[in-house]
């Protein structure tokens, strides 16, 4: 399968719920469900798979340790997996010259790219900050599936 995100964007647009897998320090796999989508990494324009993780989430801890994740989207019998290195942007994972206001806008952008909507964006921003939410970007190093 080509290593581009066109197929991923198509499938994610049908159902943005995805399974994220990370590796624990003992080598076992940790899996969880997130709302994910395709968007550009801030500043570089590089297409990635993005999602938002709570500050205390185990997957976030695992990604900080391993630096990698895989995200699997499915719709019906079709599925596609994106595996690669991660870049994190959040309260504990700083991006140069990226303050609180830019993080709030980025979290909104990742959330909406993953199909999310919200009635009160100011409340959304407060919750994201209180929960220490972090934007996660998976760079597509390997893409596989049956789409």
Kinemage of the C-alpha trace (Angstrom):
@kinemage 1
@onewidth
@group {chain A} dominant
@subgroup {mainchain}
@vectorlist {calphas} color= white
{ca unk a 1} P 0.000 0.000 0.000
{ca unk a 2} L 1.374 3.453 -0.852
{ca unk a 3} L 2.751 5.439 2.051
{ca unk a 4} L 0.399 8.391 1.563
{ca unk a 5} L -2.549 9.433 3.671
{ca unk a 6} L -5.221 9.662 0.927
{ca unk a 7} L -6.699 6.255 1.778
{ca unk a 8} L -6.455 7.062 5.485
{ca unk a 9} L -8.265 10.388 5.059
{ca unk a 10} L -11.015 8.650 3.076
{ca unk a 11} L -11.599 5.926 5.676
{ca unk a 12} L -11.254 8.278 8.661
{ca unk a 13} L -13.881 10.517 7.063
{ca unk a 14} L -16.379 7.672 7.274
{ca unk a 15} L -15.716 6.888 10.954
{ca unk a 16} L -13.130 8.839 12.908
{ca unk a 17} L -13.053 6.348 15.792
{ca unk a 18} L -9.763 4.502 15.700
{ca unk a 19} L -7.731 2.108 17.804
{ca unk a 20} L -4.366 3.410 18.978
{ca unk a 21} L -1.707 0.961 20.028
{ca unk a 22} L 1.417 1.785 21.975
{ca unk a 23} L 4.093 -0.331 23.572
{ca unk a 24} L 4.498 -0.613 27.320
{ca unk a 25} L 7.991 -0.634 28.831
{ca unk a 26} L 7.786 -4.459 29.176
{ca unk a 27} L 7.143 -4.800 25.420
{ca unk a 28} L 3.447 -5.665 25.673
{ca unk a 29} L 0.826 -3.803 23.654
{ca unk a 30} L -1.558 -1.208 25.060
{ca unk a 31} L -4.655 -0.411 22.972
{ca unk a 32} L -7.327 2.248 23.340
{ca unk a 33} L -9.989 3.950 21.237
{ca unk a 34} L -9.657 7.584 20.172
{ca unk a 35} L -11.237 9.959 17.700
{ca unk a 36} L -8.530 10.613 15.071
{ca unk a 37} L -8.102 12.283 11.713
{ca unk a 38} L -5.590 13.448 9.141
{ca unk a 39} L -4.144 16.944 9.395
{ca unk a 40} L -0.892 18.865 9.085
{ca unk a 41} L 1.741 19.155 11.800
{ca unk a 42} L 2.019 22.805 12.942
{ca unk a 43} L 4.753 24.749 11.217
{ca unk a 44} L 5.916 22.021 8.825
{ca unk a 45} L 2.766 21.257 6.846
{ca unk a 46} L 3.603 17.544 7.021
{ca unk a 47} L 0.487 15.351 6.834
{ca unk a 48} L 0.027 13.177 9.929
{ca unk a 49} L -2.648 11.290 11.812
{ca unk a 50} L -3.678 13.315 14.847
{ca unk a 51} L -5.680 12.802 17.997
{ca unk a 52} L -5.999 14.333 21.458
{ca unk a 53} L -4.919 12.451 24.598
{ca unk a 54} L -5.689 13.248 28.238
{ca unk a 55} L -2.680 14.362 30.272
{ca unk a 56} L -2.804 11.320 32.562
{ca unk a 57} L -3.483 8.748 29.835
{ca unk a 58} L -1.278 5.651 29.836
{ca unk a 59} L -0.960 5.839 26.051
{ca unk a 60} L 0.635 9.261 26.426
{ca unk a 61} L 3.170 7.907 28.912
{ca unk a 62} L 3.948 4.987 26.580
{ca unk a 63} L 4.415 7.302 23.593
{ca unk a 64} L 6.772 9.515 25.584
{ca unk a 65} L 8.861 6.450 26.383
{ca unk a 66} L 8.803 4.660 23.013
{ca unk a 67} L 8.265 7.595 20.669
{ca unk a 68} L 5.945 5.489 18.484
{ca unk a 69} L 2.320 4.487 17.953
{ca unk a 70} L 0.006 2.822 15.459
{ca unk a 71} L -3.492 4.038 14.625
{ca unk a 72} L -6.038 1.723 12.975
{ca unk a 73} L -9.206 2.989 11.302
{ca unk a 74} L -11.964 0.666 10.092
{ca unk a 75} L -15.290 0.977 8.342
{ca unk a 76} L -17.147 -2.239 7.624
{ca unk a 77} L -14.571 -4.755 6.449
{ca unk a 78} L -12.135 -2.071 5.259
{ca unk a 79} L -9.284 -1.073 7.542
{ca unk a 80} L -6.067 0.886 7.383
{ca unk a 81} L -3.218 1.206 9.881
{ca unk a 82} L -0.698 4.018 10.181
{ca unk a 83} L 2.441 3.326 12.170
{ca unk a 84} L 5.315 5.651 12.943
{ca unk a 85} L 7.038 8.074 15.246
{ca unk a 86} L 4.954 10.465 17.319
{ca unk a 87} L 5.277 14.146 18.052
{ca unk a 88} L 3.480 15.487 21.100
{ca unk a 89} L 2.344 19.060 21.711
{ca unk a 90} L 0.880 19.836 25.121
{ca unk a 91} L 1.471 21.177 28.607
{ca unk a 92} L 4.313 18.707 29.241
{ca unk a 93} L 5.430 18.401 25.634
{ca unk a 94} L 6.380 21.828 24.382
{ca unk a 95} L 6.803 22.981 20.829
{ca unk a 96} L 9.156 25.930 20.418
{ca unk a 97} L 7.388 29.319 20.412
{ca unk a 98} L 4.039 27.630 21.080
{ca unk a 99} L 2.095 29.158 23.970
{ca unk a 100} L -1.200 28.385 25.694
{ca unk a 101} L -3.320 30.230 23.109
{ca unk a 102} L -1.687 28.351 20.220
{ca unk a 103} L -2.152 25.035 22.057
{ca unk a 104} L -5.862 25.756 22.575
{ca unk a 105} L -6.285 26.459 18.835
{ca unk a 106} L -4.276 23.354 17.944
{ca unk a 107} L -6.387 21.094 20.179
{ca unk a 108} L -9.529 22.476 18.512
{ca unk a 109} L -8.015 21.848 15.075
{ca unk a 110} L -7.055 18.257 15.908
{ca unk a 111} L -10.465 17.590 17.460
{ca unk a 112} L -12.366 18.931 14.442
{ca unk a 113} L -10.061 17.108 11.979
{ca unk a 114} L -11.123 13.970 13.841
{ca unk a 115} L -14.792 14.735 13.250
{ca unk a 116} L -15.479 16.357 16.612
{ca unk a 117} L -17.807 19.304 17.164
{ca unk a 118} L -18.625 21.341 20.251
{ca unk a 119} L -21.399 23.733 21.292
{ca unk a 120} L -19.155 25.927 23.498
{ca unk a 121} L -15.520 26.227 22.404
{ca unk a 122} L -14.590 28.310 25.452
{ca unk a 123} L -15.777 25.455 27.682
{ca unk a 124} L -13.921 22.999 25.439
{ca unk a 125} L -10.714 25.018 25.943
{ca unk a 126} L -11.202 25.066 29.751
{ca unk a 127} L -11.702 21.291 29.892
{ca unk a 128} L -8.728 20.602 27.621
{ca unk a 129} L -6.504 22.756 29.820
{ca unk a 130} L -7.816 21.278 33.090
{ca unk a 131} L -7.229 17.732 31.799
{ca unk a 132} L -3.747 18.540 30.481
{ca unk a 133} L -4.768 17.420 27.010
{ca unk a 134} L -2.011 16.861 24.477
{ca unk a 135} L -2.124 16.826 20.683
{ca unk a 136} L -0.573 13.647 19.280
{ca unk a 137} L 0.732 13.444 15.713
{ca unk a 138} L 1.730 10.117 14.168
{ca unk a 139} L 4.022 10.474 11.174
{ca unk a 140} L 3.221 7.787 8.593
{ca unk a 141} L 6.269 5.581 8.361
{ca unk a 142} L 4.287 2.470 7.397
{ca unk a 143} L 0.717 2.256 6.097
{ca unk a 144} L -1.055 -1.073 5.656
{ca unk a 145} L -4.631 -2.208 5.178
{ca unk a 146} L -7.219 -3.577 2.808
{ca unk a 147} L -8.946 -0.459 1.491
